[in-house]
């Protein structure tokens, strides 16, 4: 029980202690649940890449099925394979370039809303701008005012609910009972609890579903290609030449909304914290942005010249990976790093730990963006996996990098920022890794 409390309360410290004490591959059991935790790049390579076929997403993702259905993030087998082909096509560079103007205009709108203000919370701002970017990219002009608010409210409710740990306690309570699939049973119990947040969660899913269905119907009727949803509607499988049906489109749209917003917002918020705590790095970024970006906002082809700024983002995601761990499950017995892992083990790639592991990184706790300009970058590519690795690596990584570079460069070109608190924030670990207390700053318009 003490282990579970520590694991839930401060998982990062729990992981650190365990790896320090037992090494890079650790197996343990909590009641009937078996876990293998990996802080070893070769072992992570085996699980996520080399032997990826032996693993599925862990049962921890079951809860997400309620909202994501059979979307790319959690589907398996042939359904996943086909969807991955279709979605990789939709996320190709040329399609990202087409929605790039949305990233610029949404950032500009955020800047307009700052007029007359002297203080903002960049964590909140990054959260709302990334949500606007992803929903406007998906739905385009058809998605305005009230709809936009509905997506925001519903997603907020859904994400908040998914971050609660109630299901873990229910699992523990029913652990001694003779139930075969305890995780699924825990989920059912959770869904039937007469609690307000449970009701809000399910009604938010319903509202979001309705809106997405309307968008799909309109998108099909108009046969245009003005936004990401249109791109997804027209995506045709290179093997069997079929397209997605409405249910699959719904699942993918919601998956992209969930996967593509908070992650990018957190990456940006940590980057702001690091930049404001390291004025010399902020100075270099400001200089680079000044050189490269000719107007108020970057052009798409200017982004590739923002090499130092990109290194800053990469280093920020090394120290503070938005997904701080990912997990898998093996249906059959498997071996990892020469150790036998019994069937049905939750195998966790500890992203936060591996990206600070001194075996792979020099001065691992320091913020040194230069290491991503070649020297000092880890030799082992499985020691740097903010976007995951192997066949299930993030399909939106390019989208995220383009978006983050665009938002950062527009903000830095227009404003000077200073942090209001001299102390670096503590970690808040839920589904994603967030800074406690947001990121409050004072802001001053450049040239004013
Ligand atoms: C900084 C931002 C982001 C980070 C750190 C991130 C991280 C990740 C990671 C670690 C995975 C793998 C999960 C696993 O293996 O269990 C993943 C998968 C995924 N991401 Fe991202 N992501 C980001 C942004 C985005 C964006 C912007 C989108 C879409 C617009 C997106 C869509 C997806 C999808 C659909 C998957 C599932 C891919 C599959 O299983 O085939 N992500 N992401």
Boltz pocket constraint, residues with backbone or C-beta under 6 A from the ligand:
constraints:
  - pocket:
      binder: B
      contacts: [[A, 57], [A, 72], [A, 73], [A, 74], [A, 84], [A, 134], [A, 255], [A, 256], [A, 259], [A, 260], [A, 261], [A, 263], [A, 264], [A, 267], [A, 321], [A, 322], [A, 323], [A, 326], [A, 327], [A, 385], [A, 386], [A, 387], [A, 388], [A, 389], [A, 391], [A, 392], [A, 393], [A, 394], [A, 395], [A, 396], [A, 397], [A, 399], [A, 400]]
      max_distance: 6.0
